[in-house]
């Protein structure tokens, strides 16, 4: 699939993986719209990428998502929808009674999973009208292996991975021209992971791999440590789990 000449909407596009995707997609010849909750971050992103259109939108709010759709329609529509917006909350011990976990879990599930379904349902007819179109979902290595520091975040990414695979097959059976890509990064160096003292993959390398995969119509894009952990988990799941979850982290919940 060619990015050149395509119109792309990237949710969570004002920072991290989304911003880097906007940068590299523009370099590849695409027209890019980014959205995000923070107007300040969107303004900063526009200063760095003057050709990008920025729209404020909280993807967990149905009214704001509908308004986003209407604004995109007015701009001529899109060929590619990149669902990248995501959140993670602070780790909590599931062994202790704490209503905060339910609150955090609802927040993560709404943004990381349910909002993707909401946005896809709105934009799908628009995408199906295009000669060549795509949906890209950012899941995670944690969709294969849960992190004890991020139990619900891991669950949201697992849910999104299964949904992505099913959606791809549904659209194929229906005979549409909509391709479905899934990006599965490992721990990436973003603001979200700044407090974690672990080895991280750069956002630049993650998106370089994504752009290359899009060009080859490689729908499942495992990058960096995700490749190794995916294979290890198939044959030695306990070893893979312990490798992902460093033993020193277990002390947080004892």
Secondary structure as GFF3:
##gff-version 3
##sequence-region A 1 254
A	DSSP	beta_strand	7	11	.	.	.	ID=ss1
A	DSSP	alpha_helix	16	27	.	.	.	ID=ss2
A	DSSP	beta_strand	31	36	.	.	.	ID=ss3
A	DSSP	alpha_helix	39	48	.	.	.	ID=ss4
A	DSSP	beta_strand	53	56	.	.	.	ID=ss5
A	DSSP	alpha_helix	62	74	.	.	.	ID=ss6
A	DSSP	beta_strand	80	83	.	.	.	ID=ss7
A	DSSP	alpha_helix	99	109	.	.	.	ID=ss8
A	DSSP	pi_helix	110	114	.	.	.	ID=ss9
A	DSSP	alpha_helix	115	128	.	.	.	ID=ss10
A	DSSP	beta_strand	133	138	.	.	.	ID=ss11
A	DSSP	three_ten_helix	141	143	.	.	.	ID=ss12
A	DSSP	alpha_helix	151	173	.	.	.	ID=ss13
A	DSSP	beta_strand	178	184	.	.	.	ID=ss14
A	DSSP	three_ten_helix	191	193	.	.	.	ID=ss15
A	DSSP	alpha_helix	203	215	.	.	.	ID=ss16
A	DSSP	beta_strand	220	222	.	.	.	ID=ss17
A	DSSP	alpha_helix	225	235	.	.	.	ID=ss18
A	DSSP	alpha_helix	237	244	.	.	.	ID=ss19
A	DSSP	three_ten_helix	247	253	.	.	.	ID=ss20
###
